[in-house]
Amino acid sequence: MNRVQRWIYGRWAIPAVAGVLILASFVASEVVGSVLWADGLMLAAAVVAGNQIVVKAVRAMVARMVGIDLLVAVAAIGAVIIGNYWEAAAVTFLFAVGHALESATLNKTRSALAELVAVAPDTAVVLRDGEQVEVPAADVVMGEIVLVKNGAKVPVDGQVVAGTGAVDEASITGESIPVEKAKSDQVFAGTVSRGGFLQVLATGIGADTTLARIIHRVEEAQDAKAATQAFIDRFSTWYTPAIMVLALVAGLITGDVVLALTLLVIGCPGALVISIPVAIVAGIGRAARNGILIKGGEFLETSAKITAVAVDKTGTLTEGRPQLTDVVVLDPALDRAGVLGWAAAAEVGSEHPLARPILDAAAAEGVGASVVPEAVDPVPGKGIVSTTDGVRVLIGNAALLEQYGITDPKAAAAAQKLAAAGRTPMIVAVDNAVIGVIAVADQVRSDAAEMVSRLHEAGVEKVVMLTGDAPLVAQAIGHVTGVDEVRAGLLPEDKLEAVAALQREGHVVAMVGDGVNDAPALATADIGAAMGAAGSAVAVETADIALMGDNLLKLPEAIGLAKRTVTVMHQNITVALITVVLLLAGVFAGGVTMSIGMLVHEASVLIVIANAMRLLRRAQDTTPATGTTPAAPATDRVTSRS
């Protein structure tokens, strides 16, 4: 299609032709002095600008809908019938211009989605038979090795199998600082290499990539209606017919046909109908560009009402990667290596997450287990009992030792001291004799305390930490992060009950978690938010709010954006209603004609759209880049064995 054809079929062709005909009508009237030509040209302008309006009105009536187009069509036809060609042409011309401007500006509110689509890569360089081959991105086969060079877009989701490099993941996570990638790291389609060379094993292609899922979710979310929008839709179903009845009654009572037709025009609820969808599209689009996926208008509106946030500890407030922090020797015959060696010997057969940091530390210090235990029996909530070379080793909490009739005040005191410091202690006993206490800890995220502070600034009244960890450990984390309340020793069903209790207190609750044990609480909360969703297709598809990266500060940012969006929605509704009220008053007071009414209406529509477009502007970003902040002190390291 060439430029001329694009213009003919473009949004401005009809307003332009109608405008020229109106100008020609004025020339015929004022210069040539031909009333016949002037009326004919003005009628032609009304037909050009109004024919599509009539067609849409008829189609709507066939579908049993009474819309804005019907009001304008009836008013324009009525004006033609009574010989008021200028009003008919002016109303339809202004309506067409307004629609063209509305279409152009509405496209800008969807620019976020267009930008997401634009980052989708077109080509990929793959290794086939040892040769580099450039192929369309859609032709990459799962399991192929894709080469990503400096400056190139990553064409697939995959895992780095060789090479190192820095990748800009702003299109996925909203983080502007490139992330270093090395072997075994995950990369996403649509991100851009800023240096280095990567060989990537393709694990997700085409529609099965994180970027494709984000685009799909944003498309669905922008079209999903908020509760207020549903109300406006129901309001419009009776408002528009009511305006027609009002115009008919006013015409019959006053005998003034022009008054009746003017009421039809000024009663158009154009700004009201568009006030909420345009804000939702802009708000959800802005969020997506910042690495925040919001499920739809309803969830956006609910997020603006959040008054309490419940957060899981492990993997949310902490990094979820526990490390060995302490080895307390209580047996004079042993040293640190001896205690750690017995602990490793017991844990080598355990599948518990806390076994890994003990085994890693033992291996690093050269005291790793050399034999496989004959038996390993986990004791839920307490620890494990292992038998190695005929020797029984207990490793766990004081309750485990008590179960086996072992008491050791020194061990209990050491464990309590470590727990108070925010670490998870485990007492080690060999053949009924305590030999020491070891402790592991998880690092508190550097932005956890800042997140809590910003949540309060965003209007959240209470931030509650829910954890299955011991009370002393949980309290230590709570002190570091500044949460308002700590609920420790919780099972999954207890977390659900904690969320329900907050709701019974009158709070609108958001739950943030990343583990399977958080699923019941996430489902119960008014808003379920998932962290680090970029690598999880399930999280992208199901979470009410999916934070694509691991940046905790995205949560208060999401709540703040939701509040701004709802504020814009309310402002738009106010503008729309005030416009209609003022025009109605103007009509009955005199001075407001059909053309003036239409002009004001279209201006109000553009004001509403422009107001929503403010949401597209990026708020000042004071978010620190994830992974660049210094590590928390050792006293901030905790984790859970329960």
Secondary structure as a PSIPRED ss2 file (coil, helix, strand):
# PSIPRED VFORMAT (PSIPRED V4.0)

   1 M C   1.000  0.000  0.000
   2 N C   1.000  0.000  0.000
   3 R H   0.000  1.000  0.000
   4 V H   0.000  1.000  0.000
   5 Q H   0.000  1.000  0.000
   6 R H   0.000  1.000  0.000
   7 W H   0.000  1.000  0.000
   8 I H   0.000  1.000  0.000
   9 Y C   1.000  0.000  0.000
  10 G C   1.000  0.000  0.000
  11 R C   1.000  0.000  0.000
  12 W C   1.000  0.000  0.000
  13 A H   0.000  1.000  0.000
  14 I H   0.000  1.000  0.000
  15 P H   0.000  1.000  0.000
  16 A H   0.000  1.000  0.000
  17 V H   0.000  1.000  0.000
  18 A H   0.000  1.000  0.000
  19 G H   0.000  1.000  0.000
  20 V H   0.000  1.000  0.000
  21 L H   0.000  1.000  0.000
  22 I H   0.000  1.000  0.000
  23 L H   0.000  1.000  0.000
  24 A H   0.000  1.000  0.000
  25 S H   0.000  1.000  0.000
  26 F H   0.000  1.000  0.000
  27 V H   0.000  1.000  0.000
  28 A H   0.000  1.000  0.000
  29 S H   0.000  1.000  0.000
  30 E H   0.000  1.000  0.000
  31 V H   0.000  1.000  0.000
  32 V H   0.000  1.000  0.000
  33 G C   1.000  0.000  0.000
  34 S C   1.000  0.000  0.000
  35 V H   0.000  1.000  0.000
  36 L H   0.000  1.000  0.000
  37 W H   0.000  1.000  0.000
  38 A H   0.000  1.000  0.000
  39 D H   0.000  1.000  0.000
  40 G H   0.000  1.000  0.000
  41 L H   0.000  1.000  0.000
  42 M H   0.000  1.000  0.000
  43 L H   0.000  1.000  0.000
  44 A H   0.000  1.000  0.000
  45 A H   0.000  1.000  0.000
  46 A H   0.000  1.000  0.000
  47 V H   0.000  1.000  0.000
  48 V H   0.000  1.000  0.000
  49 A H   0.000  1.000  0.000
  50 G H   0.000  1.000  0.000
  51 N H   0.000  1.000  0.000
  52 Q H   0.000  1.000  0.000
  53 I H   0.000  1.000  0.000
  54 V H   0.000  1.000  0.000
  55 V H   0.000  1.000  0.000
  56 K H   0.000  1.000  0.000
  57 A H   0.000  1.000  0.000
  58 V H   0.000  1.000  0.000
  59 R H   0.000  1.000  0.000
  60 A H   0.000  1.000  0.000
  61 M H   0.000  1.000  0.000
  62 V H   0.000  1.000  0.000
  63 A C   1.000  0.000  0.000
  64 R C   1.000  0.000  0.000
  65 M C   1.000  0.000  0.000
  66 V C   1.000  0.000  0.000
  67 G C   1.000  0.000  0.000
  68 I H   0.000  1.000  0.000
  69 D H   0.000  1.000  0.000
  70 L H   0.000  1.000  0.000
  71 L H   0.000  1.000  0.000
  72 V H   0.000  1.000  0.000
  73 A H   0.000  1.000  0.000
  74 V H   0.000  1.000  0.000
  75 A H   0.000  1.000  0.000
  76 A H   0.000  1.000  0.000
  77 I H   0.000  1.000  0.000
  78 G H   0.000  1.000  0.000
  79 A H   0.000  1.000  0.000
  80 V H   0.000  1.000  0.000
  81 I H   0.000  1.000  0.000
  82 I C   1.000  0.000  0.000
  83 G C   1.000  0.000  0.000
  84 N C   1.000  0.000  0.000
  85 Y H   0.000  1.000  0.000
  86 W H   0.000  1.000  0.000
  87 E H   0.000  1.000  0.000
  88 A H   0.000  1.000  0.000
  89 A H   0.000  1.000  0.000
  90 A H   0.000  1.000  0.000
  91 V H   0.000  1.000  0.000
  92 T H   0.000  1.000  0.000
  93 F H   0.000  1.000  0.000
  94 L H   0.000  1.000  0.000
  95 F H   0.000  1.000  0.000
  96 A H   0.000  1.000  0.000
  97 V H   0.000  1.000  0.000
  98 G H   0.000  1.000  0.000
  99 H H   0.000  1.000  0.000
 100 A H   0.000  1.000  0.000
 101 L H   0.000  1.000  0.000
 102 E H   0.000  1.000  0.000
 103 S H   0.000  1.000  0.000
 104 A H   0.000  1.000  0.000
 105 T H   0.000  1.000  0.000
 106 L H   0.000  1.000  0.000
 107 N H   0.000  1.000  0.000
 108 K H   0.000  1.000  0.000
 109 T H   0.000  1.000  0.000
 110 R C   1.000  0.000  0.000
 111 S H   0.000  1.000  0.000
 112 A H   0.000  1.000  0.000
 113 L H   0.000  1.000  0.000
 114 A H   0.000  1.000  0.000
 115 E H   0.000  1.000  0.000
 116 L H   0.000  1.000  0.000
 117 V H   0.000  1.000  0.000
 118 A H   0.000  1.000  0.000
 119 V C   1.000  0.000  0.000
 120 A C   1.000  0.000  0.000
 121 P C   1.000  0.000  0.000
 122 D C   1.000  0.000  0.000
 123 T E   0.000  0.000  1.000
 124 A E   0.000  0.000  1.000
 125 V E   0.000  0.000  1.000
 126 V E   0.000  0.000  1.000
 127 L E   0.000  0.000  1.000
 128 R E   0.000  0.000  1.000
 129 D C   1.000  0.000  0.000
 130 G C   1.000  0.000  0.000
 131 E E   0.000  0.000  1.000
 132 Q E   0.000  0.000  1.000
 133 V E   0.000  0.000  1.000
 134 E E   0.000  0.000  1.000
 135 V E   0.000  0.000  1.000
 136 P E   0.000  0.000  1.000
 137 A H   0.000  1.000  0.000
 138 A H   0.000  1.000  0.000
 139 D H   0.000  1.000  0.000
 140 V C   1.000  0.000  0.000
 141 V C   1.000  0.000  0.000
 142 M C   1.000  0.000  0.000
 143 G C   1.000  0.000  0.000
 144 E C   1.000  0.000  0.000
 145 I E   0.000  0.000  1.000
 146 V E   0.000  0.000  1.000
 147 L E   0.000  0.000  1.000
 148 V E   0.000  0.000  1.000
 149 K C   1.000  0.000  0.000
 150 N C   1.000  0.000  0.000
 151 G C   1.000  0.000  0.000
 152 A C   1.000  0.000  0.000
 153 K E   0.000  0.000  1.000
 154 V C   1.000  0.000  0.000
 155 P C   1.000  0.000  0.000
 156 V C   1.000  0.000  0.000
 157 D E   0.000  0.000  1.000
 158 G E   0.000  0.000  1.000
 159 Q E   0.000  0.000  1.000
 160 V E   0.000  0.000  1.000
 161 V E   0.000  0.000  1.000
 162 A E   0.000  0.000  1.000
 163 G E   0.000  0.000  1.000
 164 T E   0.000  0.000  1.000
 165 G E   0.000  0.000  1.000
 166 A E   0.000  0.000  1.000
 167 V E   0.000  0.000  1.000
 168 D E   0.000  0.000  1.000
 169 E C   1.000  0.000  0.000
 170 A H   0.000  1.000  0.000
 171 S H   0.000  1.000  0.000
 172 I H   0.000  1.000  0.000
 173 T H   0.000  1.000  0.000
 174 G C   1.000  0.000  0.000
 175 E C   1.000  0.000  0.000
 176 S C   1.000  0.000  0.000
 177 I C   1.000  0.000  0.000
 178 P C   1.000  0.000  0.000
 179 V E   0.000  0.000  1.000
 180 E E   0.000  0.000  1.000
 181 K E   0.000  0.000  1.000
 182 A C   1.000  0.000  0.000
 183 K C   1.000  0.000  0.000
 184 S C   1.000  0.000  0.000
 185 D C   1.000  0.000  0.000
 186 Q E   0.000  0.000  1.000
 187 V E   0.000  0.000  1.000
 188 F C   1.000  0.000  0.000
 189 A C   1.000  0.000  0.000
 190 G C   1.000  0.000  0.000
 191 T C   1.000  0.000  0.000
 192 V E   0.000  0.000  1.000
 193 S E   0.000  0.000  1.000
 194 R E   0.000  0.000  1.000
 195 G E   0.000  0.000  1.000
 196 G E   0.000  0.000  1.000
 197 F E   0.000  0.000  1.000
 198 L E   0.000  0.000  1.000
 199 Q E   0.000  0.000  1.000
 200 V E   0.000  0.000  1.000
 201 L E   0.000  0.000  1.000
 202 A E   0.000  0.000  1.000
 203 T E   0.000  0.000  1.000
 204 G E   0.000  0.000  1.000
 205 I C   1.000  0.000  0.000
 206 G H   0.000  1.000  0.000
 207 A H   0.000  1.000  0.000
 208 D H   0.000  1.000  0.000
 209 T C   1.000  0.000  0.000
 210 T H   0.000  1.000  0.000
 211 L H   0.000  1.000  0.000
 212 A H   0.000  1.000  0.000
 213 R H   0.000  1.000  0.000
 214 I H   0.000  1.000  0.000
 215 I H   0.000  1.000  0.000
 216 H H   0.000  1.000  0.000
 217 R H   0.000  1.000  0.000
 218 V H   0.000  1.000  0.000
 219 E H   0.000  1.000  0.000
 220 E H   0.000  1.000  0.000
 221 A H   0.000  1.000  0.000
 222 Q H   0.000  1.000  0.000
 223 D H   0.000  1.000  0.000
 224 A C   1.000  0.000  0.000
 225 K C   1.000  0.000  0.000
 226 A C   1.000  0.000  0.000
 227 A H   0.000  1.000  0.000
 228 T H   0.000  1.000  0.000
 229 Q H   0.000  1.000  0.000
 230 A H   0.000  1.000  0.000
 231 F H   0.000  1.000  0.000
 232 I H   0.000  1.000  0.000
 233 D H   0.000  1.000  0.000
 234 R H   0.000  1.000  0.000
 235 F H   0.000  1.000  0.000
 236 S H   0.000  1.000  0.000
 237 T H   0.000  1.000  0.000
 238 W H   0.000  1.000  0.000
 239 Y H   0.000  1.000  0.000
 240 T H   0.000  1.000  0.000
 241 P H   0.000  1.000  0.000
 242 A H   0.000  1.000  0.000
 243 I H   0.000  1.000  0.000
 244 M H   0.000  1.000  0.000
 245 V H   0.000  1.000  0.000
 246 L H   0.000  1.000  0.000
 247 A H   0.000  1.000  0.000
 248 L H   0.000  1.000  0.000
 249 V H   0.000  1.000  0.000
 250 A H   0.000  1.000  0.000
 251 G H   0.000  1.000  0.000
 252 L H   0.000  1.000  0.000
 253 I H   0.000  1.000  0.000
 254 T H   0.000  1.000  0.000
 255 G C   1.000  0.000  0.000
 256 D C   1.000  0.000  0.000
 257 V H   0.000  1.000  0.000
 258 V H   0.000  1.000  0.000
 259 L H   0.000  1.000  0.000
 260 A H   0.000  1.000  0.000
 261 L H   0.000  1.000  0.000
 262 T H   0.000  1.000  0.000
 263 L H   0.000  1.000  0.000
 264 L H   0.000  1.000  0.000
 265 V H   0.000  1.000  0.000
 266 I H   0.000  1.000  0.000
 267 G C   1.000  0.000  0.000
 268 C C   1.000  0.000  0.000
 269 P C   1.000  0.000  0.000
 270 G H   0.000  1.000  0.000
 271 A H   0.000  1.000  0.000
 272 L H   0.000  1.000  0.000
 273 V H   0.000  1.000  0.000
 274 I H   0.000  1.000  0.000
 275 S H   0.000  1.000  0.000
 276 I H   0.000  1.000  0.000
 277 P H   0.000  1.000  0.000
 278 V H   0.000  1.000  0.000
 279 A H   0.000  1.000  0.000
 280 I H   0.000  1.000  0.000
 281 V H   0.000  1.000  0.000
 282 A H   0.000  1.000  0.000
 283 G H   0.000  1.000  0.000
 284 I H   0.000  1.000  0.000
 285 G H   0.000  1.000  0.000
 286 R H   0.000  1.000  0.000
 287 A H   0.000  1.000  0.000
 288 A H   0.000  1.000  0.000
 289 R H   0.000  1.000  0.000
 290 N C   1.000  0.000  0.000
 291 G C   1.000  0.000  0.000
 292 I E   0.000  0.000  1.000
 293 L E   0.000  0.000  1.000
 294 I E   0.000  0.000  1.000
 295 K C   1.000  0.000  0.000
 296 G C   1.000  0.000  0.000
 297 G H   0.000  1.000  0.000
 298 E H   0.000  1.000  0.000
 299 F H   0.000  1.000  0.000
 300 L H   0.000  1.000  0.000
 301 E H   0.000  1.000  0.000
 302 T H   0.000  1.000  0.000
 303 S H   0.000  1.000  0.000
 304 A C   1.000  0.000  0.000
 305 K C   1.000  0.000  0.000
 306 I C   1.000  0.000  0.000
 307 T C   1.000  0.000  0.000
 308 A E   0.000  0.000  1.000
 309 V E   0.000  0.000  1.000
 310 A E   0.000  0.000  1.000
 311 V E   0.000  0.000  1.000
 312 D E   0.000  0.000  1.000
 313 K H   0.000  1.000  0.000
 314 T H   0.000  1.000  0.000
 315 G H   0.000  1.000  0.000
 316 T H   0.000  1.000  0.000
 317 L H   0.000  1.000  0.000
 318 T E   0.000  0.000  1.000
 319 E C   1.000  0.000  0.000
 320 G C   1.000  0.000  0.000
 321 R C   1.000  0.000  0.000
 322 P C   1.000  0.000  0.000
 323 Q E   0.000  0.000  1.000
 324 L E   0.000  0.000  1.000
 325 T E   0.000  0.000  1.000
 326 D E   0.000  0.000  1.000
 327 V E   0.000  0.000  1.000
 328 V E   0.000  0.000  1.000
 329 V E   0.000  0.000  1.000
 330 L C   1.000  0.000  0.000
 331 D C   1.000  0.000  0.000
 332 P C   1.000  0.000  0.000
 333 A C   1.000  0.000  0.000
 334 L C   1.000  0.000  0.000
 335 D C   1.000  0.000  0.000
 336 R H   0.000  1.000  0.000
 337 A H   0.000  1.000  0.000
 338 G H   0.000  1.000  0.000
 339 V H   0.000  1.000  0.000
 340 L H   0.000  1.000  0.000
 341 G H   0.000  1.000  0.000
 342 W H   0.000  1.000  0.000
 343 A H   0.000  1.000  0.000
 344 A H   0.000  1.000  0.000
 345 A H   0.000  1.000  0.000
 346 A H   0.000  1.000  0.000
 347 E H   0.000  1.000  0.000
 348 V C   1.000  0.000  0.000
 349 G C   1.000  0.000  0.000
 350 S C   1.000  0.000  0.000
 351 E C   1.000  0.000  0.000
 352 H C   1.000  0.000  0.000
 353 P C   1.000  0.000  0.000
 354 L C   1.000  0.000  0.000
 355 A H   0.000  1.000  0.000
 356 R H   0.000  1.000  0.000
 357 P H   0.000  1.000  0.000
 358 I H   0.000  1.000  0.000
 359 L H   0.000  1.000  0.000
 360 D H   0.000  1.000  0.000
 361 A H   0.000  1.000  0.000
 362 A H   0.000  1.000  0.000
 363 A H   0.000  1.000  0.000
 364 A H   0.000  1.000  0.000
 365 E C   1.000  0.000  0.000
 366 G C   1.000  0.000  0.000
 367 V C   1.000  0.000  0.000
 368 G C   1.000  0.000  0.000
 369 A C   1.000  0.000  0.000
 370 S C   1.000  0.000  0.000
 371 V C   1.000  0.000  0.000
 372 V C   1.000  0.000  0.000
 373 P C   1.000  0.000  0.000
 374 E C   1.000  0.000  0.000
 375 A E   0.000  0.000  1.000
 376 V E   0.000  0.000  1.000
 377 D E   0.000  0.000  1.000
 378 P E   0.000  0.000  1.000
 379 V E   0.000  0.000  1.000
 380 P C   1.000  0.000  0.000
 381 G C   1.000  0.000  0.000
 382 K C   1.000  0.000  0.000
 383 G E   0.000  0.000  1.000
 384 I E   0.000  0.000  1.000
 385 V E   0.000  0.000  1.000
 386 S E   0.000  0.000  1.000
 387 T E   0.000  0.000  1.000
 388 T E   0.000  0.000  1.000
 389 D C   1.000  0.000  0.000
 390 G C   1.000  0.000  0.000
 391 V E   0.000  0.000  1.000
 392 R E   0.000  0.000  1.000
 393 V E   0.000  0.000  1.000
 394 L E   0.000  0.000  1.000
 395 I E   0.000  0.000  1.000
 396 G E   0.000  0.000  1.000
 397 N C   1.000  0.000  0.000
 398 A H   0.000  1.000  0.000
 399 A H   0.000  1.000  0.000
 400 L H   0.000  1.000  0.000
 401 L H   0.000  1.000  0.000
 402 E H   0.000  1.000  0.000
 403 Q H   0.000  1.000  0.000
 404 Y C   1.000  0.000  0.000
 405 G C   1.000  0.000  0.000
 406 I C   1.000  0.000  0.000
 407 T C   1.000  0.000  0.000
 408 D C   1.000  0.000  0.000
 409 P H   0.000  1.000  0.000
 410 K H   0.000  1.000  0.000
 411 A H   0.000  1.000  0.000
 412 A H   0.000  1.000  0.000
 413 A H   0.000  1.000  0.000
 414 A H   0.000  1.000  0.000
 415 A H   0.000  1.000  0.000
 416 Q H   0.000  1.000  0.000
 417 K H   0.000  1.000  0.000
 418 L H   0.000  1.000  0.000
 419 A H   0.000  1.000  0.000
 420 A H   0.000  1.000  0.000
 421 A C   1.000  0.000  0.000
 422 G C   1.000  0.000  0.000
 423 R C   1.000  0.000  0.000
 424 T E   0.000  0.000  1.000
 425 P E   0.000  0.000  1.000
 426 M E   0.000  0.000  1.000
 427 I E   0.000  0.000  1.000
 428 V E   0.000  0.000  1.000
 429 A E   0.000  0.000  1.000
 430 V E   0.000  0.000  1.000
 431 D C   1.000  0.000  0.000
 432 N C   1.000  0.000  0.000
 433 A E   0.000  0.000  1.000
 434 V E   0.000  0.000  1.000
 435 I E   0.000  0.000  1.000
 436 G E   0.000  0.000  1.000
 437 V E   0.000  0.000  1.000
 438 I E   0.000  0.000  1.000
 439 A E   0.000  0.000  1.000
 440 V E   0.000  0.000  1.000
 441 A E   0.000  0.000  1.000
 442 D E   0.000  0.000  1.000
 443 Q E   0.000  0.000  1.000
 444 V E   0.000  0.000  1.000
 445 R C   1.000  0.000  0.000
 446 S C   1.000  0.000  0.000
 447 D C   1.000  0.000  0.000
 448 A H   0.000  1.000  0.000
 449 A H   0.000  1.000  0.000
 450 E H   0.000  1.000  0.000
 451 M H   0.000  1.000  0.000
 452 V H   0.000  1.000  0.000
 453 S H   0.000  1.000  0.000
 454 R H   0.000  1.000  0.000
 455 L H   0.000  1.000  0.000
 456 H H   0.000  1.000  0.000
 457 E H   0.000  1.000  0.000
 458 A C   1.000  0.000  0.000
 459 G C   1.000  0.000  0.000
 460 V C   1.000  0.000  0.000
 461 E C   1.000  0.000  0.000
 462 K E   0.000  0.000  1.000
 463 V E   0.000  0.000  1.000
 464 V E   0.000  0.000  1.000
 465 M E   0.000  0.000  1.000
 466 L E   0.000  0.000  1.000
 467 T C   1.000  0.000  0.000
 468 G C   1.000  0.000  0.000
 469 D C   1.000  0.000  0.000
 470 A C   1.000  0.000  0.000
 471 P H   0.000  1.000  0.000
 472 L H   0.000  1.000  0.000
 473 V H   0.000  1.000  0.000
 474 A H   0.000  1.000  0.000
 475 Q H   0.000  1.000  0.000
 476 A H   0.000  1.000  0.000
 477 I H   0.000  1.000  0.000
 478 G H   0.000  1.000  0.000
 479 H H   0.000  1.000  0.000
 480 V H   0.000  1.000  0.000
 481 T H   0.000  1.000  0.000
 482 G C   1.000  0.000  0.000
 483 V C   1.000  0.000  0.000
 484 D C   1.000  0.000  0.000
 485 E E   0.000  0.000  1.000
 486 V E   0.000  0.000  1.000
 487 R E   0.000  0.000  1.000
 488 A C   1.000  0.000  0.000
 489 G C   1.000  0.000  0.000
 490 L C   1.000  0.000  0.000
 491 L C   1.000  0.000  0.000
 492 P H   0.000  1.000  0.000
 493 E H   0.000  1.000  0.000
 494 D H   0.000  1.000  0.000
 495 K H   0.000  1.000  0.000
 496 L H   0.000  1.000  0.000
 497 E H   0.000  1.000  0.000
 498 A H   0.000  1.000  0.000
 499 V H   0.000  1.000  0.000
 500 A H   0.000  1.000  0.000
 501 A H   0.000  1.000  0.000
 502 L H   0.000  1.000  0.000
 503 Q H   0.000  1.000  0.000
 504 R H   0.000  1.000  0.000
 505 E C   1.000  0.000  0.000
 506 G C   1.000  0.000  0.000
 507 H C   1.000  0.000  0.000
 508 V C   1.000  0.000  0.000
 509 V E   0.000  0.000  1.000
 510 A E   0.000  0.000  1.000
 511 M E   0.000  0.000  1.000
 512 V E   0.000  0.000  1.000
 513 G E   0.000  0.000  1.000
 514 D C   1.000  0.000  0.000
 515 G C   1.000  0.000  0.000
 516 V H   0.000  1.000  0.000
 517 N H   0.000  1.000  0.000
 518 D H   0.000  1.000  0.000
 519 A H   0.000  1.000  0.000
 520 P H   0.000  1.000  0.000
 521 A H   0.000  1.000  0.000
 522 L H   0.000  1.000  0.000
 523 A H   0.000  1.000  0.000
 524 T H   0.000  1.000  0.000
 525 A C   1.000  0.000  0.000
 526 D C   1.000  0.000  0.000
 527 I E   0.000  0.000  1.000
 528 G E   0.000  0.000  1.000
 529 A E   0.000  0.000  1.000
 530 A E   0.000  0.000  1.000
 531 M C   1.000  0.000  0.000
 532 G C   1.000  0.000  0.000
 533 A H   0.000  1.000  0.000
 534 A H   0.000  1.000  0.000
 535 G H   0.000  1.000  0.000
 536 S C   1.000  0.000  0.000
 537 A H   0.000  1.000  0.000
 538 V H   0.000  1.000  0.000
 539 A H   0.000  1.000  0.000
 540 V H   0.000  1.000  0.000
 541 E H   0.000  1.000  0.000
 542 T H   0.000  1.000  0.000
 543 A C   1.000  0.000  0.000
 544 D C   1.000  0.000  0.000
 545 I E   0.000  0.000  1.000
 546 A E   0.000  0.000  1.000
 547 L E   0.000  0.000  1.000
 548 M C   1.000  0.000  0.000
 549 G C   1.000  0.000  0.000
 550 D C   1.000  0.000  0.000
 551 N C   1.000  0.000  0.000
 552 L C   1.000  0.000  0.000
 553 L C   1.000  0.000  0.000
 554 K H   0.000  1.000  0.000
 555 L H   0.000  1.000  0.000
 556 P H   0.000  1.000  0.000
 557 E H   0.000  1.000  0.000
 558 A H   0.000  1.000  0.000
 559 I H   0.000  1.000  0.000
 560 G H   0.000  1.000  0.000
 561 L H   0.000  1.000  0.000
 562 A H   0.000  1.000  0.000
 563 K H   0.000  1.000  0.000
 564 R H   0.000  1.000  0.000
 565 T H   0.000  1.000  0.000
 566 V H   0.000  1.000  0.000
 567 T H   0.000  1.000  0.000
 568 V H   0.000  1.000  0.000
 569 M H   0.000  1.000  0.000
 570 H H   0.000  1.000  0.000
 571 Q H   0.000  1.000  0.000
 572 N H   0.000  1.000  0.000
 573 I H   0.000  1.000  0.000
 574 T H   0.000  1.000  0.000
 575 V H   0.000  1.000  0.000
 576 A H   0.000  1.000  0.000
 577 L H   0.000  1.000  0.000
 578 I H   0.000  1.000  0.000
 579 T H   0.000  1.000  0.000
 580 V H   0.000  1.000  0.000
 581 V H   0.000  1.000  0.000
 582 L H   0.000  1.000  0.000
 583 L H   0.000  1.000  0.000
 584 L H   0.000  1.000  0.000
 585 A H   0.000  1.000  0.000
 586 G H   0.000  1.000  0.000
 587 V H   0.000  1.000  0.000
 588 F H   0.000  1.000  0.000
 589 A H   0.000  1.000  0.000
 590 G C   1.000  0.000  0.000
 591 G C   1.000  0.000  0.000
 592 V C   1.000  0.000  0.000
 593 T C   1.000  0.000  0.000
 594 M H   0.000  1.000  0.000
 595 S H   0.000  1.000  0.000
 596 I H   0.000  1.000  0.000
 597 G H   0.000  1.000  0.000
 598 M H   0.000  1.000  0.000
 599 L H   0.000  1.000  0.000
 600 V H   0.000  1.000  0.000
 601 H H   0.000  1.000  0.000
 602 E H   0.000  1.000  0.000
 603 A H   0.000  1.000  0.000
 604 S H   0.000  1.000  0.000
 605 V H   0.000  1.000  0.000
 606 L H   0.000  1.000  0.000
 607 I H   0.000  1.000  0.000
 608 V H   0.000  1.000  0.000
 609 I H   0.000  1.000  0.000
 610 A H   0.000  1.000  0.000
 611 N H   0.000  1.000  0.000
 612 A H   0.000  1.000  0.000
 613 M H   0.000  1.000  0.000
 614 R H   0.000  1.000  0.000
 615 L H   0.000  1.000  0.000
 616 L H   0.000  1.000  0.000
 617 R C   1.000  0.000  0.000
 618 R C   1.000  0.000  0.000
 619 A C   1.000  0.000  0.000
 620 Q C   1.000  0.000  0.000
 621 D C   1.000  0.000  0.000
 622 T C   1.000  0.000  0.000
 623 T C   1.000  0.000  0.000
 624 P C   1.000  0.000  0.000
 625 A C   1.000  0.000  0.000
 626 T C   1.000  0.000  0.000
 627 G C   1.000  0.000  0.000
 628 T C   1.000  0.000  0.000
 629 T C   1.000  0.000  0.000
 630 P C   1.000  0.000  0.000
 631 A C   1.000  0.000  0.000
 632 A C   1.000  0.000  0.000
 633 P C   1.000  0.000  0.000
 634 A H   0.000  1.000  0.000
 635 T H   0.000  1.000  0.000
 636 D H   0.000  1.000  0.000
 637 R E   0.000  0.000  1.000
 638 V E   0.000  0.000  1.000
 639 T C   1.000  0.000  0.000
 640 S C   1.000  0.000  0.000
 641 R C   1.000  0.000  0.000
 642 S C   1.000  0.000  0.000
